[in-house]
Amino acid sequence: MAQRPDLSKKLFRGAIILTAAALITKILSAAYRIPFQNIAGDIGFYIYQQVYPFYGIALIFSTYGFPAVISKLVAEKQQQDQHFIQSVLIPCFLIIGGIGLTIWCFLYWGADVIAAAMKDPDLAGPIKMISFSFLLMPLISTLRGYYQGKSDMLPTAVSQVAEQLVRVSGILIFALLFLWQGRSLYEIGVGAYFGSLIGGLSCITVLLLFVLKRKNLNLTQIKSSFEPRIQWKRLSKILLFQGLAFCVTSLILVIIQLVDSWHLYSLLLDKGMQENSAKALKGVYDRGQPLLQLGTVVASSLSLTLIPLISGYLKKGKSQEIEEKIRLAFRISTTVGLGAAIGLMLLIKAANYMLYEDINGSGALGVLALCILFTSLVTTNASILQSMGHYRSTVIVVILGILIKWVLNLLLVPLYSITGAAIASILSFIFMSLLLQIRLKKYIRKTLLGMPHVRWLARAVLAMSIVLIIHGQVFQILSLEGRLFASLQALSGVLIGGSIYLVLIIRSGMFSSNELVLLPFGSKLALLLRNRNMKGS
């Protein structure tokens, strides 16, 4: 009986470790693109971002999808002998290896065709380079899945952080080196993705070091023929479908980027733009991706801390507690996402200048900033539904949202250029968030967001907006120009606007003190609420 609390503590500690590692890697994955754009320029950034979705898919499957499925398979066999647990790994490794090899063949040998379909034949080199990341996927996925199945999250966490640190360093070093050598922008793109491959190899190295150090995975005793053919068929289905289901929320942004990579540049050419102008404009549009990714991470990470609580209440059949936590997660996601979206939209010119040295495309980037609200809602709602076992409906909603993005791009880009692509993204995320909320209604008797909450949000947004508009006008009246003053405006705007929004939200009573303590640093935020109550009494 004493083992159950120990196991629960181990699982909770492991979840904290994985969450922290995921947060670090997501921040690194978004932040490095800013110096890369400063090095390679808008066209160089366009080249990198055109190919990135292929790498993003490999990264997400080897980080979230396949390891989650393998860990589930290993955990289910915990009561059986150690040899059987280990023997599960070879079939999984071979199946994922077959998937990885197939995708590698498709990308490597089809690189010229894919690049031609994107209307840029020179992209073939970067596509060929990034195709090798799929060959690293089997070993990374299998080892991570094994350790996660044993409730040992440290190898996965350390390998994730190591992979991103080496990858980011490699990308920037090769970009600087190739630029110094006078190589073409497409060669810089190839070098950047070679840096990504080095990151993947460092991940494998870290995982193998854990295997050697812990000596709990005896590779010499593993048998490859553990079950008849039907077992291989079953495992293949499990890995493919559950692997996709487990990582669908992480794939959303990447697939939306893939849609833009596939035909935004070609649509700009069809609109009559010159090649270099279209490439530069697509690169300007891609400036919004790291901002959108960082905003979504910040907006959704707080609400996602409630997912384990919802899963726990679901197992105990506590419907009232499930409803309370779902409504709280929705409130958190809406509050943080709305504040981040409106704040970034109002500061976009200063942020654009601070990060990218000019204000090109600020209008489209301001529109794209609004996506933060809806991406955070989609991420939160999809994660809640998945924690309840609704994988299929989540995948269907995401597929429909991607199809809508595809169609809207075809309709809006010829009319409104990159602003049309931004509008298409917003509308597709609104569609996904609405469908997911309708699915959640099954568990909710009350509205997800009451009218008092809407009024409090409106007041906080209005106050923040007025202050940020005045703040921007002060810089304009004083003629404070240049990148230094743009940085000062952006950073001070975040500090001032964010503080006003946070204080008004907390002191309005949007969240109770019991709700706040469930969040990171919530006990400190609850002090603002206590001070309000003390003054009121």
Buried (B, 14 or more C-beta within 10 A) or exposed (E): EEEEEEEEEBEEEBBBBBBBBBEBBBBBBBBBBBBBBBBBBBBBBBBBBBBBBBBBBBBBBBBBBBBBBBBBBBBEBEEEEEEEBBBBBBBBBBBBBEBBBEBBEBBBEBBEEBBEEBBBEEBBBBBBBBBBBBBBBBBBBBBBBBBBBBBBBBBBBBBBBBBBBBBBBBBBBBBBEBBEEEBEBBBBBBBBBBBBBBBBBBBBEBBBBBBEEEEEBEEEEBEEEBEEEEEBEEBBEBBBBBBBBBBBBBBBBBBBBBBBBBBBBBBBBEEEBEEEEBBBBBBBBBBBBBBBBBBBBBBBBBBBBBBBBBBBBBEEEBEEBBBBBBBBBBBBBBBBBBBBBBBBBBBBBBBBBBBBEEBBBBBBBBBBBBBBBBBBBBBBBBBBBBBBEBBEBBBEBBEBBBEBBBEBBEEBBBEBBBBBBBBBBBBBBBBBBBBBBEBBEEBBEEEBBEEEBEEBBEEBBEBBBEBBEEBBEEBEEEEEEEBEBBBBBBBBBBEBBBEBBBBBBBBBEBBEBEBBBBBEEBEEBBEBBEEBEEEEE
